[in-house]
Amino acid sequence: ARGGRIDAFFYCPYHPDAPLDAWRQDHEDRKPKPGMVLKALKSFPTQIVRSFLIGDNVTDIEAARAANLPGYLFAGGRIDEFVDSVLATVCKRPSS
């Protein structure tokens, strides 16, 4: 309703304990490492100082921090209200 859209999905098929050898590795894209976040930032015209990450797991927030982004942990409830509160916070941040 507010004009948002999903432009891409990023995922990591690798896991250190994967049952198949081809997927068994500790990959840079595996959170809490920042690989996926950095790929997303490079894939789109992004103003880093105005960017942030919302996640539902502590590893999401750790990946954000590793990519030098603020991270906000969504613990449940209404995601629209949570996003509104994050945007209110972000809009108050000084930009560089």
Salt bridges, closest charged atoms under 4 A:
ASP7 OD1 - ARG5 NE 2.64
ASP21 OD1 - ARG24 NH1 2.52
ASP26 OD2 - LYS33 NZ 3.02
ASP29 OD2 - HIS27 ND1 3.85
ASP29 OD2 - LYS39 NZ 2.64
ASP60 OD1 - LYS31 NZ 2.40
ASP80 OD2 - ARG78 NH2 2.54
GLU81 OE2 - ARG78 NH1 3.64
ASP84 OD1 - ARG2 NH1 2.57
